[in-house]
Amino acid sequence: MRFLANENCPRTTVDAIRMAGHDVAWVRDEAPGATDDAVLARAMGQGRVLLTFDKDFGELVMRRGLDASCGVVLLRLPLLRPPVLAALVVASLATRDDWTGLFSVVETDRIRVRRLGR
C-alpha cells in the first residue's frame, strides 16, 4: 500500500513499514513543519493513506468534514521502545488491505474503523 507517514511517526516505524513492502512517503522528509490541513491535502493528492499519532486529524475529518477519502490511520499507541512500536504498527497494518476510505484508530488491543462518507 501507499502511505504518508506524518512528521510524528518515528523513523524506525517508517523504516519498518517500508521493509514490510509498503511505499511510504514521510512528511519529515518532504514537507517538515506542514500544517495538518496541508498534510491531509498532500495525502489526498498523492493517493496515500495518512498514518499519524496526531488526534487533531479526527477533528479535521469528523467535525470539520475535510475530505479524507485517502484514508487516515490514527495510531493511539503507548510510548514503547522504538523497535516494539514499529513491530506493533507493522502488524496492525497487516490486518487489513483496505485502509483507503476509512478513518481507523489503532490501539494496542483493537482497531476501530469508520467508513468515511466521501
C-alpha positions as CSV (number, residue, x, y, z in Angstrom):
1,M,0.0,0.0,0.0
2,R,0.9,3.6,-0.3
3,F,1.2,5.6,3.0
4,L,2.1,9.1,4.0
5,A,3.6,9.0,7.5
6,N,3.1,12.2,9.4
7,E,6.0,14.0,10.9
8,N,5.3,12.5,14.3
9,C,5.9,8.9,13.1
10,P,9.3,7.7,14.3
11,R,12.0,6.9,11.7
12,T,12.2,3.3,13.0
13,T,8.4,2.9,12.4
14,V,8.6,4.4,8.9
15,D,11.6,2.2,8.0
16,A,9.8,-1.0,9.3
17,I,6.7,-0.2,7.2
18,R,8.9,0.2,4.2
19,M,10.7,-3.1,5.0
20,A,7.3,-4.8,5.1
21,G,6.9,-3.8,1.4
22,H,4.9,-0.7,1.6
23,D,5.5,2.6,-0.3
24,V,5.9,5.2,2.4
25,A,6.5,8.9,2.0
26,W,7.4,10.8,5.2
27,V,6.3,14.3,5.9
28,R,9.5,14.9,7.9
29,D,11.5,14.4,4.6
30,E,9.1,16.0,2.2
31,A,7.4,18.9,4.0
32,P,8.6,19.4,7.6
33,G,6.5,21.8,9.6
34,A,3.5,21.5,7.2
35,T,0.1,22.2,8.8
36,D,-2.3,19.4,9.4
37,D,-4.5,20.7,6.5
38,A,-1.5,20.7,4.2
39,V,-0.5,17.1,5.3
40,L,-4.1,15.8,4.6
41,A,-4.1,17.6,1.2
42,R,-0.7,16.0,0.4
43,A,-2.1,12.5,1.3
44,M,-5.1,13.1,-0.9
45,G,-3.1,14.5,-3.8
46,Q,-0.6,11.6,-3.7
47,G,-3.3,8.9,-3.1
48,R,-1.7,7.8,0.1
49,V,-3.3,6.6,3.4
50,L,-2.2,9.0,6.2
51,L,-0.5,7.5,9.2
52,T,-0.4,9.7,12.2
53,F,-0.2,9.9,16.0
54,D,-2.0,13.3,15.9
55,K,-5.6,13.2,17.2
56,D,-6.3,16.6,15.5
57,F,-6.9,14.7,12.3
58,G,-10.1,13.3,13.8
59,E,-11.3,16.8,14.3
60,L,-10.4,17.8,10.7
61,V,-12.1,14.8,9.2
62,M,-15.1,14.1,11.6
63,R,-16.0,17.6,12.7
64,R,-14.8,19.9,10.0
65,G,-15.7,17.4,7.3
66,L,-12.4,17.7,5.3
67,D,-12.2,15.1,2.5
68,A,-10.0,12.3,3.7
69,S,-11.1,9.6,1.3
70,C,-7.5,8.6,1.0
71,G,-7.9,7.1,4.5
72,V,-6.5,8.0,7.9
73,V,-4.9,5.7,10.4
74,L,-4.7,7.3,13.8
75,L,-2.1,5.5,15.9
76,R,-3.2,5.6,19.6
77,L,-0.4,3.6,21.0
78,P,1.6,4.0,24.2
79,L,5.2,5.1,24.2
80,L,7.1,1.9,23.6
81,R,10.7,1.2,22.7
82,P,11.1,2.1,19.0
83,P,11.5,-1.5,17.7
84,V,8.5,-2.7,19.7
85,L,6.4,0.3,18.4
86,A,7.5,-0.3,14.9
87,A,6.6,-4.0,15.1
88,L,3.2,-3.2,16.5
89,V,2.4,-0.7,13.8
90,V,3.5,-3.1,11.0
91,A,1.5,-6.0,12.5
92,S,-1.6,-3.7,12.8
93,L,-1.3,-2.5,9.2
94,A,-1.0,-6.1,8.0
95,T,-4.5,-6.9,9.4
96,R,-6.2,-5.1,6.5
97,D,-5.6,-4.2,2.9
98,D,-8.5,-1.7,2.6
99,W,-7.4,1.3,4.7
100,T,-8.4,3.7,1.9
101,G,-11.7,5.4,2.6
102,L,-11.6,4.6,6.3
103,F,-10.8,6.5,9.4
104,S,-9.1,3.9,11.6
105,V,-7.9,4.1,15.2
106,V,-5.2,1.6,16.0
107,E,-4.9,0.8,19.7
108,T,-2.8,-1.8,21.5
109,D,-5.7,-4.3,21.7
110,R,-8.1,-3.3,18.9
111,I,-8.6,-1.4,15.7
112,R,-11.7,0.7,15.4
113,V,-12.8,1.5,11.8
114,R,-15.3,4.0,10.5
115,R,-16.1,4.3,6.8
116,L,-15.7,7.9,5.6
117,G,-18.7,9.4,3.8
118,R,-16.9,10.6,0.7
